[in-house]
C-alpha cells in the first residue's frame, strides 16, 4: 500500500479494482491504517480496499475528520459511482464510522463496527485514567504505552510479525496526539436516537475478552438502536481482534450472510 502523506489519506493496494465494491477501513487510535494487512488477503478478492491513514501529528476534530473522509470516499466513487460501499471502523475508527454514516447515510450500503470505543465517556474510571497521560514525561509515556499493550490486544493470538507491527504502530503515536484522540473519545456525542436513523444493515463485532473497554456490553447496547443489526461475539479475542491469526473478517461477514451479491467471489484461503 502507498505511504501516508502529511494529511489524512487512503492507503491503496497496488492493484485498484473499481469494478468491485469499495471497502473503507477506519483504524483505531494508532491511525496508521497499516494494521489491516492481516485481513486484506481475505478482503481483496471481493473488495476494492481502502484504509484511512491519519498522520501522527494530526489534531483535527470529529467534524473535520468526518468531512475529510467523506471527500476521500466521494473521490473514490467518481470512477464507479454506483458500486456498493462498506464502511468498517475499529475502536476509535468505529466512533468515526458512526459520525460519517450519520453525515452521509446515502453513501453506504453496509456498516461494520469492531469493538467501537463509543463506551469511553460512559466509563468515568477509564476516562479519568486517560487524563493522567497529559502529566507524564515523554519517556514515562512511552513506557506506559508498552505496558498497556497486553490490554490493547491478546498478544498470544497474533503471529510474531503482526505483534511487531502492532508494537510499532502503538509507539508511533506521539503523546500530544494520544491526548488529543482520547479527548475526542471523551467528547464523542452520537446519541441513541441518531443511531435509529441508520437503516442499512450493521454488523457489530465484540471481543468478549476485551481488557481495555467493555466492548461486549457496548455492542449489545448499540444493537438495541440500529434497526438492522447483527451481533457477532468473539469469545476469546482481545480489543485489537482483527490482528489475531484466527479472526477472518471476510469469513465472518460471509457466515453472517452480510455480504451483498457483488462481494461473494470464490474465497482464497488466508
N, C-alpha and C positions, 0 to 999 in steps of 0.2 A: 504494500500500500504506500501511497505517496506520503512525504514528510509533512508534518504540521507547519502551518505558516504562522505569522505573528498575530493572527486574529482567528476566531473560531472558523473551522472549515471542515469539510468532509474528507476523510481518508478514503481513497478509492482503490479497488483492486486493479491489477494490471490489465485485465480484460473487462471492458464495460459490456453490459448485457441489457440494453434498453428495451429489448423485447420481453424481458421478464419483469414480474412485479418488483417494485422498489422496496427494499427493507432498510429502514433507517434505525440505527442503534445509537442511543444516548447513554454515555458511560456514567460510572459512579464518581465519587469525589476526586479521584485521580485526574479525570478529564482527558486522559491520553487517547482513549478510543482504541488503543492497541491490544487491550486485553481480550477483545472479542475474537482474536485469532484462533483460540481454542474451538470456537463454534463455526468459523467461516467455511471450513471444509464441508460441513453438513449443509450449510445455508446456500453456498454459492451455486450449486447445481439448480436450485429452484428460485433464486432471487438475485437481483442486482443490488449488492450490499453497499451501504454507506455507513461509516462510523464517524460520529461527531468527535472532533478533537478540539478541546478548549485549551488555549495556551496557558502555561503555568503562571503567567503574570496577569491573566485576565480577571478583572474585578467588576464585571458588568452585572447589572441586576436581572431579576427574573424577566422583566418586560423586554429588555434589550436582547437577552439570550433567546427569548421566545421569538422575537421578530427576526433575529439573525438566522435561526434555524429554519423558520418558515421561508425566508428568502432563499436559503440554500436548497430547500426541497422544491420550491417553485422553479428554480433554475434547472434542477434535475428533470423536472416534468416537462420542460419545453419541448424536448425531442419526442416524448411519448406521453402526452397529457392524459390519456385515458387509462393508463395502466394502474392496477391496484397499488396502494401504498400501505405497508405495515410499519407501524411506529412502535419501537421497543425501547423501554427505559429501565435501567437497573439502578436501584438505590437512589442516589441524588438524581440520576437521569430519569428515574420513574416520576419524580416530582416535576421535572422539566417536561416530561412527556404529557402529563396531565394538563399543564399550562398550555402547551402547544395544541393539544387536541381540543381544548375548550376555545382557543383563539380561532381555530380554523377547522371545525369538525368535518366540513365537507371534503377535506383533502384526504381523509384517512378511512381505510376500509377495515382495518384491524388494529387493535391496541394491545400491547403486551407489557405488563408491569412485573418486574422481577424484584422481589424484596424492596418495594418502594419505601423511601425514607420519610414518607408523609406522616409517620407517627412521632417524628422527632420532637416537635413542640409540645406534644401531649405527654411527654415523659420528662418532667421537670428535673429529675436527677441526672439524666443524660445531657440535657441542655445546660444544666449548671456545670457539669464536669467539662463540657466543651469550652466554657468561658475561661477556664483556667489556662487554656492553651495560650492565650494572649500574654500571659505573665511569665511564660517560660523563656529562659535564654535559648538562643538558636541551637546550641549543642544539645541541651536537655530536650528540646522539642524533637530533634531527630532521634534521640534515644527513646523517647516516649512513643514515637511513630513505629519504631521497630517493636517495642513492647506491646503495641496494640494489634500487631498483625495476626496473632492467634485468635483475636476477637473478630477481625475483619474477614477471616477465611478459615476454612477447615484445611490446614496446610497438608495434612496427611493424605488428602484425597486428590492432590494435584501431582502432576508429573514434576520432575526436578526442573525442567525447562520453564514450565508455567509458573512454578514457585519463584524462580529467579526473576521472571518478567514481572510478577506481582510485587516483589520487593522493590524493584527499580521504579515501578510506576508510583508506588506509595511514597517513596523517598524523593520523587521528582517534584512533589508539591511543596512550594515554599511555605513557611509559617504564615506569612501575611495572607496568602491565597487560601490556605486551610481555614484561617479565622474567618475570612470573608464568606467562603462557601458554607461554613457552619452557621454563620449569621443568616444566610439565605434560607437554610433549612428551618431555622428558628422562626423566620418570618413567613414561611410558606402558608398560604391562606386560601387554598381551594376548599370550598365548602361542600358538604354532602349534597345540598340542593343543586349545586352546579354539576356534580357528577351524574345526576339523574338525566341531564340534558344529552349525555353522550349515548347515542343509540346504537353505535356499531358494536360488534362482538368484542369482548375484552377477555384476555387470558391473564389470570393472576397466578404468579408462581411464588410460593412461600417456602422458605427453608425452616423446618421445624427445629433444627439445631443451631439457628442463628444466635450467636452470643453477643451481638452488637445491638440489635434492635428487635423489638417484639414483632417480627415480620409476620408470623402466623396469625396473631391477633389482628394485625393491621389489615391483612388481606381479607380475613373474614369480615372485618368492618366494612371495607370498601365494596365487597361483593353484595352487601345489602342495598347499595345505592346505584351501581351500574345496572342498567336494565337488562343487559345481555352479557352476564359474566360467567366465566368458568374458572374454577379454582383447582390448582394442582399443588399438592404438598410434597415436598422433597424431604423425607423423614430424617435423613442423616446428613443433610447438607448444611454448610455454613453460609454466612452472609454473601460472600462472593461466589455463589454457586456455579456460575457459568464457566469458572475456571477449573471445575472439578472434572476429572477424567471420565467419569461415568455419566455425566449430565450432557445430553444431546438435545439442544433446544428444538431443532427441526423435528426430531422423532417425537418429542413431547407434543408439539403442535399437530403432528400427523396423528398421534394416538388419540388426541382430543377432538379430532375432526375439525380443527380450527382453520385449516388451510382452504383457500379458495381453489377452484379447479386449475387456475393458471400456475399454482405453486406446488404441483404434485408430479414432478418428473420421477423417473426411477432414481432412488436414493443411492448414492455411492456410500459405501461404509467408511466410517471415520478411521 
